[in-house]
């Protein structure tokens, strides 16, 4: 699944690259057209104009679809290749028999997608298009060439050798594309393995904390579930759409288990105390946020990508900050608090009050939701509270499911 996501991302990036390359091609063709106008080239002006206008329509189409209309569907890569084929076919009819390098254009475009299948399709249609183009040029008499005065000469000395050259060049491109795709998949498989190792290591750390604080068994699993429900509903409603990308959500789900990692540095006598904490003991507890941020940076900073490490740090350090600025450790307020930590705060508090602790019994769910609602605009961001309360039925279902 991860590999497919990366390949799809590459495909979308390739669509933009192809659009840019075709725009550059059109710019070069414009320069050539100007040279023909001023007489440096001796191509027939009428035919050159037809080639230029037709090429302009074809070469600017990908930019219109990808960059203007923001189309990134799976069919775009096939459309881009077909546009390139039509471009080379048009040139073979109107401008030249001889510039073989132009005929490789669609095959080179296809290679950007690392798809053997697409390369084969590009090769078949390019050979067919160029061959038809040369025959059409002979009958339309658009290209004057003394070497191709009869159709037999066109077929034997034009179509056949060019088809063979194109197939040979296409074979090289196809092998390169296939080899690159295999190498990419190997790298992605290795990365997936590392991510799985990292996930297991994170869960190992988190489980160690839960074993240290025996009263919070399952806290990590439940809070991560609530974080996922809330974050996905926010995105579904169009809130924070620029931030809540697929990558952001993936990092958030992987970072959520790290929020209490700093408790590993809290003495057991304080962490497991069955009664009310003294002011001094509470100050010690509060330091788990600072310790958690430090542990994330020191332990995982060199093992993971920068975005994930930053988010895990923010979740660990800032999940006890409050919307009104009265939280800890830094007294951040409102949107000074990273979004990931604001989401984590609601999930953390809801689970804390809905589960049994060493110093009290679990509260009824009705009371737990009331506590979240009472924290609206005080402890929690109002928007997040509203969305969380709206998905109450889902939260209750997951609460029951995870606890069973």
N, C-alpha and C positions, 0 to 999 in steps of 0.2 A: 504493500500500500504506500509506504514511504517512498519507494523507488518510483512508483507511478506518479506520485505528486511532484517529485523533482523533475521527471521527464516532461510532465505537462507544463511545469513552470518554464522549462527550457524551450518548449514548443511556443509558448506565448512570447517569450523573449525573442525567439527566432523570427516570429511574425513581424515584430518591430524592426529587427535588423534587415529583413528582406524588404520591407517597405522603404527603409532608408536607402538601401542599395539600389533599388529601382528608381528612387528619386534622383540619386547621383547619376545613374545611367541616363536618365532623361536629360539631366543637366549637360552631360557630355554630348548627347545627341543634339541638344540645342546649339552647342558650340560648333559641332560639325555642320549643322544646318546653316548657321551664320556664315561659316567659311564657304559653303556652297553658294550662298546668296551673293557674296562679294567676289566670287569667281575663282577662289583658290582651288576648289574642287570642280570637276567638270561633269558632275552627275546631272541627269535631266532634272530640271527644277520642279516640274509638275509631279514627277514620280517621287522625288525627294520630299516634296511637301506632303504627299499622301502617306509616305513612310513616317514622316515626322509627326503628323497629326494622329495617325493610328497608334504610333508608339506612345505618344503622350497620354492618350486615353487608357492604354493598357498599363503603362508603367506607373501612373498616378493612382490607379484603382486600389492597390494594396494600402497606400497611405490613407486614402479616403475611408476604407473599411476599418483599418486597425487603429489609426491615430485620431481620426475625426469621429467616426461612428462608434469607436471602441468595441468593435467586434473581435472576439477571441475564441470563437467556437472551433471545434475540431476540424471542420471543413475548410477553414481558412488556408491551411498549408497546401491543400490540394488546389484550391483556387489560385494561390500564388504561383504554384508550379505551372498550372495551365496558362496563366497570364504570361509567364516567361516563355512557354512553348509558342503561344500565339505571336509574341514579340519576335522570336527568332524566325518563325514561319513568314511573318510579314517582311522581315529583312531579306529572307532568301528569295522572296518574290520580287521585291522592289529595288534592292540596293546592290547585293553582291552574291556571287557564287563561291567566293574564295576565302572569306574571313572565317575560317573554321572555328576560331576561338569564340566567335559570337554564338555558334551553335551549341557550345558547351554550357551556355548560360543557364538553362533550366536545370541541368544536371547538378551544376554547382549550387544553385538555389536549394534544390532538394536535399543536398548533403548537409545543409545547416540544421536539418531536423534529426539527424542521426537515425534515419529510418531506411533500412534496406529496401523495404516494400516501396516507399516513396521514390527512392532512387531508380528502382526498376520501372515504375510507372513513368517517371520523367524520361527515362531512356527510350522507352517504347514510343511515347508520344512525340518526343523530340525527333527521333529518326523518321517517324511518319510525317511529321509536320515539315521538316526540312526537305524531305524527298518530294512531297507534294508541292512544296514551294518552288523547287527547282523546275519541276515539270510545268507548273503554272506559269513561271517566268518565261519558259521557252515559248509557250503558246500565246502569252500576252505580249511577248516581245518587249518586256520591260527592261531587260538587261542585255546589252550588246556584248557578245563575246565570240570571237572567231573560232574558239576551241569547241564551241557547242552549237554547231550549225544544223545538226540533225538531232532528232529525238534519241536515236541510238547512242550518239556521242554523249548526250545528257545523261542517259541511264548508265552507260558503261563507265564513262570517265568522270561523271559528276555525282550521280546519286549513289552508286555502289561504293566507291572509295570513301565518300564522306560518311556513309552509313557505317562502314567498317571502322573508320577512325573514331566516330562517335561512340560506337559500342566498346571499343578498346578503352577510350578515355573514361567512359561510364563505369566500366569494370573496376578501374582504379579508384574512382570516387566511391563506388559502392563498397569496395573492400575497406577503404578508409573509414567510411561512415559506420559500417558494421563493427569494425575493430574499435572505433571510438565509443560506440554504444556499449560494447561488451566491457570495455575498461571502465566506463562510467557506472555501469551496473555493479561491477566488482567493488568500486569505491563506495557506492551507495550501500552495498551489502555490508562492507566493513564498517561504515558509519552507523548503520542500523545496529550492528553488533555492539559498537561502542556505546550507543545510546541506551541499549538494553542493559549493558553492564552498569552504566551510570544510573539508570533508573533503579536497578537492584541495590546499588550502593546507597542511593538516596533513601530508599525504603529501609535499608539496613540501619542507617543513621536514625531515621525517624522511629523505627521500631525500638531502637536502643533507648530513645527518649521516653517512649511509651512504657517500656519495661521499668525505667527509672521512676516514672510517675505512674504507678500501677493503677491509679484511679481514672486514667483517661484512655483506656483500651478502646481502639476503634476510632479515636478522635480524628486521626489522619484521613482514614477512608471516608468518614462522614463529611468532614469539612471540605475535602476535595470534591465530593459529589455535589454539595451545596454551591460551591464556587462554580462548578461547571454549569449547573442549572441556571444560576443567576447571569453568568457571562453570556451564555447562549441566548437567553431571553432578551438581554440588552441588545445584542446584535440583531436578533430577529426583528426587534422594534425599531432598528435604525439608530440607536443611541451609540455614540462613540464609534461610528462606523470606520473612521480613519485609523483608530487604534486597534479595534477588535478584529484584526486580520486572522487568517488561519494560523499563521506562525505565532502571533501573539497569544492566541487561545491555547495552542499546544504548549508554549512555554509556561503559561499560567497554570495549566493542569499539572505540569511537571514540577513547578515551583511551589505549589500550594503545600505539599507535604513537608516543605522545609521551614514553614513559618515558626514552629516552636523548637527548632534545632538548638537554639541557644540555651534551652533548659538543661542541656547536658552539663552546663557549667554551674547550675544552681545546686547548692548542698541539699542532700536528701532530707535533712531535718526540717528544712524550710519547704521544699517542694511537696513533701508528704505530710505536712502538719495537718491534723484533723480539725483543728479549731481555727479561730480568726487569727490572721497574721498581725503582728505588731507593725508599727510604722517602719521600723528598721528592716524587718523581714520583707515587707512589701517593696522597699527600695531594692532589696537584693533580687526579688522576683522580677522587678522592672528591668533589671540589667540583662535579662535573657534576650531582649530585643537587640541590644548593642552587641552582645556576644554572638547572637545568631548571625547578624550581618557580617561580623568579623570572620566567623567560621566559614560562611559561604565563600567569602573572598579568598581566604587562605587555603581552603580545602578543594573548592571546585573552580576557582578562577582560571586555572590553567588546563582544565579538563573539558570545558564546555565553551560554547560560543558566547560571545560578549553579551548578546541580548538576553540569553537565558540567565547568565550569571547576574546581570543587572537586575532582572526581575526577581530572582530568588533572594537577592540581597534586599530589595525593597519590601518584599513580602515578609521576610524575617525581621527587618528593623522597624517597619512602619505599621504593622497590622494592629498596633494598639494606639495609634494616633486617632484623634477624634475630629469630626467635622468642625466643631466649635473651637478647636485649638487647645483643648484642655487634656489632650492625651499625652502619651510619652513614647519615645524618649526625647523628642526634639520639639514638641509642642507645635507641630505643623497644623495648618487649618485648611479646610475646604480643598480646592484643587492643588494646593501645595503637596497634598498627600497623593502619591502615585495611585492611579486607578486600580492597579492590581491589589494594592494594600487596602483600598477602600472596599473592594469586593470581599477580600479575605476577612476583613473586620466583621462584617455581618455574618458570614459563615462561621467564624470562630466563636462569636458571642452566642449565636443561636445554639450551636452544639454544646457550648459550656453550660447553658442553663437547662438544656433539654436532657442532659445525661447526669447520672449519679456521680457525685464527687466524694472525696474522702471526708469532706466537712459538711455535706448536705445531700439530700435525696434529689432525684431528677424532678424538674418542675413539669406540670401539665403543658402540653403543646399550646393550648389556648393562652396560657400565661407567657410562654416563650415568644409567641408572635406579638403579644402585647408589649413585651419588653423591647422588641425590635421597633415596633411602631412608636413607642415612647421616646426612642433614641433618634427619631427623625429630626434632622436639622441640629441635633446636639452631638451625639456620638457618630451618627451615620449620615451620609449624603442622602438628601430627601429623595432624589430620583431612584437610587438603588433600593431604598426602603419600599417605595411604591411598587417597584417591579417585583421585589421579593415577596411582598404581601399578595400581589396578583397571582403568583405561581404557588400559592400556599398548598393547594392540593397536590402538586407535584412534589413539593418539599416533604409533605407528610407521607406520601407514598414511598419516596426514597428513604426517609427516616425509618419507616417500618421495614423496608426491604433490606437495608444495610444492617439493621440490628438483628435480623432473623438469620 
